[in-house]
Amino acid sequence: MVAKRKDEDGAAASQGAQRDGAMEPAPARPVELADYNWPAHSVLVVDDEEGMRNFLERTLARRCGMVQSAADAEHAAALMARLHFDLLVLDIALPGKSGIEWLHELREHGYAGDVILITAFADMETAIDALRGGASDFILKPFRVDQILNSIKRCFERAGLARENFVLRRELAGLGAEPTGLIGHSPAMEQLRAMVRRVGQMPSTVLLLGESGTGKEVVARALHQTSPRAQRPFVPLNCAAIASELIESELFGHVKGAFTGATESRNGLFYYAHGGTLFLDEISELPLAMQTRLLRVLEERKLRPVGSERELPVDVRIIAASNRELAAEVRAGRFREDLYYRLAVVDIALPPLRARREDIPELMRHFMQQLAVQLGVPALPLSHEVVSRLAGYSWPGNVRELRNYVERSLILGCFPPQPSAAPTAAPTPAGELELSLAEVERRHIERVTAACEGNKTEAARRLGVSRKTLERKFAEWVLEDAAAAPAERRA
């Protein structure tokens, strides 16, 4: 097959050279190019020479997901208004607007894809102008087939690395937040492992259910790692941690000028998860309007960035999670029934820690080893007495609470007798006995938020509410304070 493709490329190059005088017959391609696994990206060829367009279309059609062509910038812009292109192969000498002029306009309007400029007439000034305009590569005609293919290959690899770097930065930002792997050999965990091995191989969406702190992201990662998508990105998102007005842009991306503050185009998490898995934690916190858009993406496998008229194809497996009973949310009208059934093709219930107490010693040893290195302190000996005492605790915060307890123990140098990190209640000042329930609630929330140094996501976790609920409370208090201010000034 490789030898046949070489012959076809050479023949196509010869035919193109006879028509255009633009190319030479291609020599045998390097082994690394022949063995390259071409991704299903989309390419737009813009050249006023019909022979060049036909040649590049034939050459790339066997390797790329979609190839389109245009004879000038005007027709190319019309195609880009309807379709998404990962890469442009752009001739400089076009009728009307030159390739470099159009490249500058594309960058000014936020196009972030790679652009390869080709030309038969070039000098140093033209090359510098092309690079300043944001060209990814600059190739002189006549060129060999392997030259253009290697240039395109480098662009695709750069785009893949950009995706991987984005995912890795998100991974590093949350490093240590959850245990890695499924720890424990209780019957409940063995049953969970068997389910992960079976479901992981399937392309279906998965819904993870369970109490907060049971390790839903850990299970989602395990599903990804046992799937055919294991070598592609795993991108997690906590839906409760993103303001409702920003969630659409976070997932789908936006174009420059789509809303106030959108000074440049931005790719969404669906883009970075392409070919891999997108994990949507706390999916019950999605606004109803966003649930509708997500359902459409799942059914049509296409999305539209905010402010754009173009639809982008997406290839992403969705794993969703919630610590609420979604069926009850559907009955209450807070979650779309059709989205619920679309997500719950397979649902997996995660056991709380109190249902697998025999795993506590193994989990503690795992956290002890992991956290001792992070904190730079020696591990603590784990006695039978400590394990017995902790096994009798209810662990309302589940595995997350156990991890926090181990971390606190390492910092203190001993195991505190009480696992709960909740502070003991101080005597109530006499003045606070006169406060209304709403005032007591406000003071408590403000104290917890202050203790979390303003981190509302962490404060919401400690308070046992969603971030959306916390944001709504603060917004209500701002309005109350604003309404009370004029009355105080009058007094």
Kinemage of the C-alpha trace (Angstrom):
@kinemage 1
@onewidth
@group {chain A} dominant
@subgroup {mainchain}
@vectorlist {calphas} color= white
{ca met a 1} P 0.000 0.000 0.000
{ca val a 2} L 2.876 2.394 0.814
{ca ala a 3} L 4.619 1.646 -2.497
{ca lys a 4} L 1.366 2.136 -4.386
{ca arg a 5} L 0.784 5.507 -2.692
{ca lys a 6} L 4.322 6.606 -3.617
{ca asp a 7} L 3.628 5.789 -7.271
{ca glu a 8} L 0.316 7.652 -7.178
{ca asp a 9} L 1.932 10.717 -5.600
{ca gly a 10} L 4.715 10.693 -8.164
{ca ala a 11} L 2.237 10.414 -11.032
{ca ala a 12} L 0.074 13.189 -9.610
{ca ala a 13} L 3.099 15.423 -9.191
{ca ser a 14} L 4.192 14.783 -12.784
{ca gln a 15} L 0.732 15.587 -14.124
{ca gly a 16} L 0.598 18.738 -12.037
{ca ala a 17} L 4.025 19.775 -13.303
{ca gln a 18} L 2.952 19.281 -16.941
{ca arg a 19} L -0.106 21.527 -16.422
{ca asp a 20} L 1.412 24.200 -14.167
{ca gly a 21} L 5.176 23.990 -14.313
{ca ala a 22} L 4.895 24.265 -10.522
{ca met a 23} L 6.199 20.929 -9.259
{ca glu a 24} L 8.776 18.275 -9.795
{ca pro a 25} L 8.137 14.529 -9.621
{ca ala a 26} L 8.319 13.450 -6.003
{ca pro a 27} L 11.130 11.195 -4.836
{ca ala a 28} L 10.469 8.327 -2.471
{ca arg a 29} L 9.087 9.728 0.769
{ca pro a 30} L 10.917 9.242 4.069
{ca val a 31} L 9.820 6.264 6.148
{ca glu a 32} L 8.532 8.478 8.979
{ca leu a 33} L 6.141 10.226 6.562
{ca ala a 34} L 4.928 6.953 5.044
{ca asp a 35} L 4.217 5.532 8.530
{ca tyr a 36} L 2.552 8.692 9.858
{ca asn a 37} L -0.976 8.122 11.158
{ca trp a 38} L -2.760 11.033 9.499
{ca pro a 39} L -5.477 12.553 11.719
{ca ala a 40} L -8.918 13.312 10.277
{ca his a 41} L -8.321 17.078 10.117
{ca ser a 42} L -9.854 19.477 7.587
{ca val a 43} L -7.772 21.434 5.042
{ca leu a 44} L -8.622 24.354 2.766
{ca val a 45} L -6.451 24.863 -0.342
{ca val a 46} L -6.527 28.386 -1.813
{ca asp a 47} L -4.733 28.775 -5.152
{ca asp a 48} L -5.748 30.388 -8.466
{ca glu a 49} L -4.050 27.623 -10.487
{ca glu a 50} L -6.568 24.850 -11.133
{ca gly a 51} L -3.886 22.214 -11.650
{ca met a 52} L -2.318 22.990 -8.250
{ca arg a 53} L -5.715 22.869 -6.534
{ca asn a 54} L -6.587 19.529 -8.153
{ca phe a 55} L -3.209 18.037 -7.303
{ca leu a 56} L -3.295 19.089 -3.642
{ca glu a 57} L -6.904 17.962 -3.255
{ca arg a 58} L -6.065 14.478 -4.593
{ca thr a 59} L -2.885 14.233 -2.529
{ca leu a 60} L -4.561 15.273 0.736
{ca ala a 61} L -7.972 13.612 0.265
{ca arg a 62} L -6.463 10.176 1.020
{ca arg a 63} L -4.902 11.464 4.217
{ca cys a 64} L -7.213 14.082 5.755
{ca gly a 65} L -10.802 14.080 6.917
{ca met a 66} L -11.989 16.825 4.558
{ca val a 67} L -10.299 18.827 1.780
{ca gln a 68} L -11.908 21.851 0.098
{ca ser a 69} L -10.433 24.346 -2.385
{ca ala a 70} L -11.008 27.895 -3.598
{ca ala a 71} L -9.476 30.062 -6.336
{ca asp a 72} L -9.357 33.333 -4.355
{ca ala a 73} L -9.725 34.808 -0.870
{ca glu a 74} L -13.358 35.801 -1.389
{ca his a 75} L -14.527 32.264 -2.147
{ca ala a 76} L -12.258 30.859 0.581
{ca ala a 77} L -13.819 33.238 3.141
{ca ala a 78} L -17.291 32.055 2.080
{ca leu a 79} L -16.243 28.439 2.708
{ca met a 80} L -14.793 29.355 6.110
{ca ala a 81} L -18.055 31.043 7.062
{ca arg a 82} L -19.799 27.660 6.705
{ca leu a 83} L -17.101 25.115 7.577
{ca his a 84} L -14.317 24.689 10.085
{ca phe a 85} L -10.754 24.175 8.760
{ca asp a 86} L -7.808 23.101 10.891
{ca leu a 87} L -5.264 24.155 8.250
{ca leu a 88} L -5.030 26.498 5.250
{ca val a 89} L -2.642 25.955 2.321
{ca leu a 90} L -2.608 29.462 0.869
{ca asp a 91} L -0.997 30.823 -2.282
{ca ile a 92} L 0.401 34.363 -1.972
{ca ala a 93} L -0.284 35.560 -5.550
{ca leu a 94} L -4.083 35.484 -5.645
{ca pro a 95} L -6.374 37.605 -7.827
{ca gly a 96} L -7.769 40.570 -5.915
{ca lys a 97} L -6.633 40.269 -2.305
{ca ser a 98} L -3.192 38.672 -1.870
{ca gly a 99} L -2.655 35.670 0.380
{ca ile a 100} L -0.591 37.701 2.858
{ca glu a 101} L -3.236 40.443 3.067
{ca trp a 102} L -5.916 37.860 3.741
{ca leu a 103} L -3.704 36.104 6.302
{ca his a 104} L -3.366 39.378 8.267
{ca glu a 105} L -7.170 39.779 8.208
{ca leu a 106} L -7.708 36.199 9.375
{ca arg a 107} L -5.393 36.669 12.357
{ca glu a 108} L -7.018 40.000 13.244
{ca his a 109} L -10.418 38.266 13.314
{ca gly a 110} L -9.129 35.525 15.594
{ca tyr a 111} L -8.452 32.567 13.270
{ca ala a 112} L -5.961 30.440 15.228
{ca gly a 113} L -5.436 27.552 12.799
{ca asp a 114} L -2.179 26.828 10.968
{ca val a 115} L -1.518 28.510 7.608
{ca ile a 116} L 1.078 27.302 5.088
{ca leu a 117} L 1.967 29.920 2.450
{ca ile a 118} L 3.123 28.780 -1.003
{ca thr a 119} L 4.445 30.965 -3.821
{ca ala a 120} L 6.448 30.861 -7.045
{ca phe a 121} L 7.822 34.389 -6.546
{ca ala a 122} L 9.317 35.396 -3.235
{ca asp a 123} L 12.051 37.489 -1.708
{ca met a 124} L 13.285 37.976 1.846
{ca glu a 125} L 10.834 40.828 2.515
{ca thr a 126} L 7.867 38.663 1.462
{ca ala a 127} L 9.021 35.792 3.690
{ca ile a 128} L 9.407 38.108 6.701
{ca asp a 129} L 5.971 39.632 6.083
{ca ala a 130} L 4.468 36.122 5.911
{ca leu a 131} L 5.999 35.081 9.219
{ca arg a 132} L 4.940 38.324 10.876
{ca gly a 133} L 1.419 37.676 9.638
{ca gly a 134} L 1.361 34.368 11.478
{ca ala a 135} L 2.252 31.855 8.757
{ca ser a 136} L 3.206 28.432 10.086
{ca asp a 137} L 5.440 27.653 7.102
{ca phe a 138} L 6.601 29.195 3.826
{ca ile a 139} L 7.213 26.944 0.789
{ca leu a 140} L 8.552 27.957 -2.627
{ca lys a 141} L 7.225 26.521 -5.896
{ca pro a 142} L 8.194 24.213 -7.463
{ca phe a 143} L 8.095 21.933 -4.403
{ca arg a 144} L 8.302 18.188 -3.933
{ca val a 145} L 5.330 16.211 -2.612
{ca asp a 146} L 7.205 15.200 0.524
{ca gln a 147} L 7.936 18.900 1.260
{ca ile a 148} L 4.266 19.877 1.456
{ca leu a 149} L 3.267 16.672 3.250
{ca asn a 150} L 5.994 17.078 5.858
{ca ser a 151} L 4.957 20.695 6.402
{ca ile a 152} L 1.314 19.658 6.885
{ca lys a 153} L 2.409 16.827 9.174
{ca arg a 154} L 4.344 19.287 11.382
{ca cys a 155} L 1.280 21.547 11.611
{ca phe a 156} L -0.940 18.640 12.658
{ca glu a 157} L 1.618 17.515 15.241
{ca arg a 158} L 1.873 21.066 16.647
{ca ala a 159} L -1.909 21.217 17.006
{ca gly a 160} L -1.883 17.843 18.774
{ca leu a 161} L 0.863 18.998 21.147
{ca ala a 162} L -1.089 22.174 21.912
{ca arg a 163} L -4.071 20.037 22.920
{ca glu a 164} L -1.873 17.777 25.068
{ca asn a 165} L -0.141 20.732 26.745
{ca phe a 166} L -3.492 22.295 27.617
{ca val a 167} L -4.701 19.039 29.167
{ca leu a 168} L -1.423 18.545 31.065
{ca arg a 169} L -1.586 22.075 32.503
{ca arg a 170} L -5.074 21.317 33.810
{ca glu a 171} L -3.801 18.036 35.233
{ca leu a 172} L -0.911 19.762 37.031
{ca ala a 173} L -3.223 22.457 38.386
{ca gly a 174} L -5.254 19.795 40.177
{ca leu a 175} L -2.379 17.458 41.059
{ca gly a 176} L -2.977 15.602 44.287
{ca ala a 177} L -6.635 16.550 44.550
{ca glu a 178} L -7.772 12.945 44.150
{ca pro a 179} L -6.185 9.521 44.498
{ca thr a 180} L -4.977 7.858 41.321
{ca gly a 181} L -6.324 4.418 40.512
{ca leu a 182} L -9.010 2.340 42.171
{ca ile a 183} L -7.665 1.577 45.658
{ca gly a 184} L -9.059 -1.248 47.778
{ca his a 185} L -10.071 -4.907 47.460
{ca ser a 186} L -13.403 -4.984 49.261
{ca pro a 187} L -16.283 -6.796 47.477
{ca ala a 188} L -17.756 -3.385 46.579
{ca met a 189} L -14.495 -2.289 44.926
{ca glu a 190} L -14.003 -5.585 43.098
{ca gln a 191} L -17.505 -5.237 41.697
{ca leu a 192} L -16.732 -1.651 40.656
{ca arg a 193} L -13.498 -2.759 38.947
{ca ala a 194} L -15.335 -5.427 36.971
{ca met a 195} L -17.880 -2.835 35.845
{ca val a 196} L -15.131 -0.410 34.790
{ca arg a 197} L -13.341 -3.089 32.754
{ca arg a 198} L -16.555 -3.995 30.953
{ca val a 199} L -17.957 -0.503 30.386
{ca gly a 200} L -14.598 1.118 29.609
{ca gln a 201} L -14.352 -0.728 26.291
{ca met a 202} L -17.726 0.556 25.122
{ca pro a 203} L -18.251 3.901 23.314
{ca ser a 204} L -21.442 4.651 25.274
{ca thr a 205} L -21.910 7.624 27.579
{ca val a 206} L -21.672 6.808 31.288
{ca leu a 207} L -23.355 8.401 34.303
{ca leu a 208} L -21.538 8.090 37.651
{ca leu a 209} L -23.679 8.473 40.756
{ca gly a 210} L -22.613 8.653 44.372
{ca glu a 211} L -22.044 10.851 47.385
{ca ser a 212} L -19.549 13.696 47.323
{ca gly a 213} L -15.990 12.505 47.866
{ca thr a 214} L -16.482 8.921 46.653
{ca gly a 215} L -13.978 9.370 43.805
{ca lys a 216} L -16.125 9.859 40.724
{ca glu a 217} L -13.287 11.507 38.786
{ca val a 218} L -11.019 8.575 39.690
{ca val a 219} L -13.547 6.151 38.212
{ca ala a 220} L -13.978 8.375 35.143
{ca arg a 221} L -10.204 8.288 34.569
{ca ala a 222} L -10.198 4.513 34.981
{ca leu a 223} L -12.961 4.222 32.368
{ca his a 224} L -10.910 6.396 30.019
{ca gln a 225} L -7.706 4.423 30.627
{ca thr a 226} L -9.398 1.101 29.820
{ca ser a 227} L -11.033 2.463 26.650
{ca pro a 228} L -9.745 2.587 23.049
{ca arg a 229} L -9.363 6.359 23.650
{ca ala a 230} L -6.734 5.873 26.376
{ca gln a 231} L -3.969 7.542 24.347
{ca arg a 232} L -6.081 10.639 23.685
{ca pro a 233} L -6.915 13.456 26.147
{ca phe a 234} L -8.983 13.117 29.308
{ca val a 235} L -10.471 16.532 30.109
{ca pro a 236} L -12.388 17.049 33.381
{ca leu a 237} L -14.752 19.933 34.180
{ca asn a 238} L -16.620 20.640 37.419
{ca cys a 239} L -19.835 22.240 36.150
{ca ala a 240} L -20.534 23.728 39.601
{ca ala a 241} L -17.236 25.627 39.565
{ca ile a 242} L -18.021 27.691 36.441
{ca ala a 243} L -20.384 30.672 36.417
{ca ser a 244} L -23.540 29.859 34.441
{ca glu a 245} L -22.941 32.681 31.937
{ca leu a 246} L -19.472 31.303 31.087
{ca ile a 247} L -20.192 27.579 30.865
{ca glu a 248} L -21.121 27.624 27.149
{ca ser a 249} L -17.883 29.359 26.200
{ca glu a 250} L -15.897 27.017 28.475
{ca leu a 251} L -17.317 23.943 26.746
{ca phe a 252} L -17.758 25.098 23.151
{ca gly a 253} L -15.286 28.009 22.853
{ca his a 254} L -16.037 31.409 21.353
{ca val a 255} L -14.962 33.664 18.499
{ca lys a 256} L -13.390 37.085 18.875
{ca gly a 257} L -15.998 39.722 19.739
{ca ala a 258} L -18.675 37.167 20.684
{ca phe a 259} L -19.317 39.031 23.949
{ca thr a 260} L -17.830 41.801 26.074
{ca gly a 261} L -14.278 40.837 26.981
{ca ala a 262} L -13.844 38.308 24.135
{ca thr a 263} L -10.751 40.019 22.752
{ca glu a 264} L -9.593 36.883 20.966
{ca ser a 265} L -10.985 33.541 19.846
{ca arg a 266} L -10.747 30.670 22.289
{ca asn a 267} L -11.188 26.926 21.882
{ca gly a 268} L -13.522 25.111 24.261
{ca leu a 269} L -12.983 21.919 26.238
{ca phe a 270} L -14.735 19.851 23.573
{ca tyr a 271} L -11.938 20.891 21.199
{ca tyr a 272} L -9.212 19.844 23.625
{ca ala a 273} L -10.949 16.539 24.380
{ca his a 274} L -11.317 15.674 20.662
{ca gly a 275} L -10.736 11.961 20.186
{ca gly a 276} L -10.724 11.412 23.944
{ca thr a 277} L -13.024 11.734 26.954
{ca leu a 278} L -14.772 14.752 28.477
{ca phe a 279} L -15.737 14.288 32.138
{ca leu a 280} L -18.576 16.549 33.294
{ca asp a 281} L -18.716 16.467 37.093
{ca glu a 282} L -21.732 17.871 38.976
{ca ile a 283} L -23.699 17.896 35.724
{ca ser a 284} L -26.911 18.626 37.648
{ca glu a 285} L -25.594 22.199 38.051
{ca leu a 286} L -25.847 22.908 34.304
{ca pro a 287} L -28.517 25.536 33.515
{ca leu a 288} L -31.497 24.181 31.569
{ca ala a 289} L -30.586 26.181 28.447
{ca met a 290} L -27.095 24.673 28.519
{ca gln a 291} L -28.568 21.201 28.979
{ca thr a 292} L -30.445 21.709 25.700
{ca arg a 293} L -27.254 22.675 23.847
{ca leu a 294} L -25.332 19.760 25.316
{ca leu a 295} L -28.049 17.320 24.249
{ca arg a 296} L -27.855 18.660 20.688
{ca val a 297} L -24.072 18.174 20.609
{ca leu a 298} L -24.390 14.613 21.896
{ca glu a 299} L -26.998 13.730 19.286
{ca glu a 300} L -25.509 15.509 16.256
{ca arg a 301} L -21.803 15.273 17.199
{ca lys a 302} L -21.368 18.889 16.116
{ca leu a 303} L -20.996 22.101 18.080
{ca arg a 304} L -21.083 25.803 17.371
{ca pro a 305} L -18.699 28.122 19.276
{ca val a 306} L -20.318 31.158 20.891
{ca gly a 307} L -20.731 33.921 18.299
{ca ser a 308} L -19.909 31.660 15.337
{ca glu a 309} L -22.091 30.514 12.457
{ca arg a 310} L -19.886 27.512 11.740
{ca glu a 311} L -20.438 24.041 13.166
{ca leu a 312} L -17.436 21.969 14.181
{ca pro a 313} L -17.486 18.152 14.155
{ca val a 314} L -16.636 16.611 17.534
{ca asp a 315} L -15.531 13.114 18.492
{ca val a 316} L -15.731 12.988 22.278
{ca arg a 317} L -16.943 10.392 24.749
{ca ile a 318} L -18.937 11.899 27.603
{ca ile a 319} L -18.743 10.653 31.178
{ca ala a 320} L -21.008 12.603 33.524
{ca ala a 321} L -21.321 12.528 37.296
{ca ser a 322} L -23.617 13.839 39.996
{ca asn a 323} L -23.937 13.523 43.758
{ca arg a 324} L -27.648 14.243 43.409
{ca glu a 325} L -30.320 11.789 42.344
{ca leu a 326} L -30.833 12.932 38.757
{ca ala a 327} L -34.143 11.113 38.430
{ca ala a 328} L -35.463 13.286 41.267
{ca glu a 329} L -34.024 16.385 39.562
{ca val a 330} L -35.945 15.395 36.407
{ca arg a 331} L -39.191 15.043 38.379
{ca ala a 332} L -38.575 18.468 39.954
{ca gly a 333} L -38.129 20.025 36.497
{ca arg a 334} L -34.497 21.005 37.118
{ca phe a 335} L -32.956 18.507 34.680
{ca arg a 336} L -34.059 17.570 31.173
{ca glu a 337} L -35.513 14.089 30.946
{ca asp a 338} L -34.179 13.494 27.413
{ca leu a 339} L -30.648 14.493 28.453
{ca tyr a 340} L -30.888 12.228 31.500
{ca tyr a 341} L -31.712 9.195 29.354
{ca arg a 342} L -29.037 10.186 26.823
{ca leu a 343} L -26.394 10.270 29.564
{ca ala a 344} L -27.555 7.259 31.564
{ca val a 345} L -26.927 4.671 28.841
{ca val a 346} L -24.880 3.010 31.571
{ca asp a 347} L -25.039 4.247 35.154
{ca ile a 348} L -22.577 3.234 37.841
{ca ala a 349} L -23.257 3.802 41.549
{ca leu a 350} L -20.093 4.404 43.588
{ca pro a 351} L -20.078 2.939 47.109
{ca pro a 352} L -19.568 5.311 50.069
{ca leu a 353} L -16.522 4.669 52.256
{ca arg a 354} L -18.686 3.388 55.141
{ca ala a 355} L -19.790 0.541 52.805
{ca arg a 356} L -16.186 -0.584 52.292
{ca arg a 357} L -14.500 0.024 55.632
{ca glu a 358} L -12.038 -2.838 54.995
{ca asp a 359} L -10.383 -0.613 52.362
{ca ile a 360} L -9.477 2.096 54.909
{ca pro a 361} L -5.978 0.714 55.811
{ca glu a 362} L -4.993 0.366 52.131
{ca leu a 363} L -6.299 3.854 51.315
{ca met a 364} L -4.446 5.351 54.281
{ca arg a 365} L -1.158 3.712 53.270
{ca his a 366} L -1.652 5.002 49.722
{ca phe a 367} L -2.329 8.564 50.883
{ca met a 368} L 0.476 8.390 53.454
{ca gln a 369} L 3.024 7.458 50.802
{ca gln a 370} L 1.723 10.042 48.326
{ca leu a 371} L 1.380 12.966 50.746
{ca ala a 372} L 4.564 12.363 52.753
{ca val a 373} L 6.561 12.967 49.565
{ca gln a 374} L 4.536 16.091 48.692
{ca leu a 375} L 4.849 17.564 52.199
{ca gly a 376} L 8.466 16.492 52.726
{ca val a 377} L 7.733 14.779 56.063
{ca pro a 378} L 8.193 11.186 57.265
{ca ala a 379} L 5.245 8.794 57.079
{ca leu a 380} L 3.481 7.856 60.334
{ca pro a 381} L 3.256 4.246 61.551
{ca leu a 382} L -0.274 2.922 61.126
{ca ser a 383} L -1.202 0.914 64.215
{ca his a 384} L -4.066 -1.553 64.642
{ca glu a 385} L -5.575 0.725 67.299
{ca val a 386} L -5.717 3.703 64.896
{ca val a 387} L -7.246 1.586 62.111
{ca ser a 388} L -9.891 0.152 64.464
{ca arg a 389} L -10.824 3.605 65.704
{ca leu a 390} L -11.129 5.036 62.192
{ca ala a 391} L -13.096 2.044 60.935
{ca gly a 392} L -15.838 2.929 63.402
{ca tyr a 393} L -16.213 6.458 62.050
{ca ser a 394} L -19.006 7.188 59.534
{ca trp a 395} L -16.860 9.237 57.077
{ca pro a 396} L -19.570 11.556 55.708
{ca gly a 397} L -16.964 13.124 53.395
{ca asn a 398} L -15.950 9.669 52.116
{ca val a 399} L -12.513 9.131 50.518
{ca arg a 400} L -11.857 12.864 50.220
{ca glu a 401} L -12.338 13.286 53.975
{ca leu a 402} L -10.017 10.339 54.662
{ca arg a 403} L -7.334 11.896 52.482
{ca asn a 404} L -7.663 15.235 54.279
{ca tyr a 405} L -7.388 13.434 57.626
{ca val a 406} L -4.149 11.741 56.554
{ca glu a 407} L -2.739 15.060 55.350
{ca arg a 408} L -3.649 16.771 58.631
{ca ser a 409} L -2.047 13.892 60.572
{ca leu a 410} L 1.221 14.217 58.639
{ca ile a 411} L 1.320 17.971 59.283
{ca leu a 412} L 0.649 17.515 63.035
{ca gly a 413} L 2.957 14.485 63.348
{ca cys a 414} L 0.258 12.313 64.958
{ca phe a 415} L -3.224 10.925 64.301
{ca pro a 416} L -5.875 13.239 65.812
{ca pro a 417} L -8.505 11.290 67.764
{ca gln a 418} L -11.367 12.996 65.872
{ca pro a 419} L -11.311 12.532 62.059
{ca ser a 420} L -13.723 15.389 61.419
{ca ala a 421} L -12.000 18.677 60.512
{ca ala a 422} L -15.015 20.700 61.590
{ca pro a 423} L -14.076 23.231 64.277
{ca thr a 424} L -15.707 22.938 67.668
{ca ala a 425} L -18.478 25.399 68.235
{ca ala a 426} L -17.496 28.408 70.280
{ca pro a 427} L -19.899 29.777 72.887
{ca thr a 428} L -22.525 31.941 71.211
{ca pro a 429} L -22.125 35.654 72.077
{ca ala a 430} L -25.186 37.064 73.805
{ca gly a 431} L -25.803 39.511 70.934
{ca glu a 432} L -26.063 36.713 68.381
{ca leu a 433} L -29.036 35.205 70.215
{ca glu a 434} L -31.059 38.132 68.862
{ca leu a 435} L -30.122 37.457 65.220
{ca ser a 436} L -32.625 36.084 62.737
{ca leu a 437} L -32.005 32.713 61.066
{ca ala a 438} L -31.130 34.492 57.797
{ca glu a 439} L -28.547 36.661 59.593
{ca val a 440} L -27.008 33.624 61.303
{ca glu a 441} L -26.795 31.872 57.908
{ca arg a 442} L -25.096 34.880 56.318
{ca arg a 443} L -22.524 35.219 59.097
{ca his a 444} L -21.709 31.519 58.975
{ca ile a 445} L -21.283 31.492 55.179
{ca glu a 446} L -19.109 34.618 55.283
{ca arg a 447} L -16.904 33.086 58.015
{ca val a 448} L -16.438 29.846 56.079
{ca thr a 449} L -15.669 31.770 52.857
{ca ala a 450} L -13.148 33.940 54.715
{ca ala a 451} L -11.532 30.801 56.180
{ca cys a 452} L -11.190 29.519 52.589
{ca glu a 453} L -9.477 32.817 51.641
{ca gly a 454} L -12.339 33.727 49.306
{ca asn a 455} L -12.280 30.425 47.384
{ca lys a 456} L -16.016 29.954 46.806
{ca thr a 457} L -15.638 26.486 45.305
{ca glu a 458} L -13.906 25.232 48.456
{ca ala a 459} L -16.340 27.140 50.697
{ca ala a 460} L -19.301 25.559 48.884
{ca arg a 461} L -17.754 22.114 49.384
{ca arg a 462} L -17.317 22.697 53.122
{ca leu a 463} L -20.828 24.065 53.462
{ca gly a 464} L -22.318 21.150 51.540
{ca val a 465} L -23.932 23.308 48.853
{ca ser a 466} L -23.219 23.969 45.185
{ca arg a 467} L -21.129 26.945 44.098
{ca lys a 468} L -24.182 28.205 42.191
{ca thr a 469} L -26.148 28.346 45.458
{ca leu a 470} L -23.297 30.212 47.142
{ca glu a 471} L -23.055 32.711 44.285
{ca arg a 472} L -26.797 33.317 44.481
{ca lys a 473} L -26.573 34.015 48.242
{ca phe a 474} L -23.798 36.585 47.776
{ca ala a 475} L -25.695 38.244 44.922
{ca glu a 476} L -28.811 38.524 47.121
{ca trp a 477} L -26.796 40.110 49.942
{ca val a 478} L -25.259 42.671 47.561
{ca leu a 479} L -28.750 43.732 46.479
{ca glu a 480} L -29.962 43.838 50.100
{ca asp a 481} L -26.996 45.992 51.135
{ca ala a 482} L -27.526 48.318 48.172
{ca ala a 483} L -31.210 48.721 49.059
{ca ala a 484} L -30.406 49.352 52.724
{ca ala a 485} L -27.718 51.981 52.021
{ca pro a 486} L -30.106 54.856 51.029
{ca ala a 487} L -32.215 54.287 54.154
{ca glu a 488} L -29.101 54.451 56.341
{ca arg a 489} L -28.030 57.708 54.675
{ca arg a 490} L -31.504 59.203 55.269
{ca ala a 491} L -31.357 58.215 58.924
